[in-house]
């Protein structure tokens, strides 16, 4: 169903059944509307869904890997597909809405560049407390 959406392509094995995971690419959507896989994944959070693995495998541009487990019922998979369909339709009609997602989460948007710097990370509760004690936590 995802392969039939505008802005989505199946880079490999579109004519073969998949086993337990599959990869689609949002490259056409990125080229036409500027909406990247990251934006689609962030928008899925607003639908109450955990975003799947993105940008893996690295040989697929704008990769979006879906790995449904055996425990999901068909209704839950259909809900996931409907959320992706709604997000793609929204990206086609109103790209800025998707580009600025998420809206319904406790934290709107994390500064990913800042969060990935070791200086701003506390790898444990003990490390955080030590930084607080020495007064060097103003950057956290």
ABEGO torsion letter per residue (X at the ends): XAAABBGBBBABGAABBBBABBBBBAAAAAAAAGBBAAAAAAAAAAAGBBBBBBGOBAABBGBBBBBBBAABBAAAAAAAAAAAAAAAAAAAABAAAAAAOBAABABABBBAAAAABAAABBABAAAAAAAAAAGAAAAX
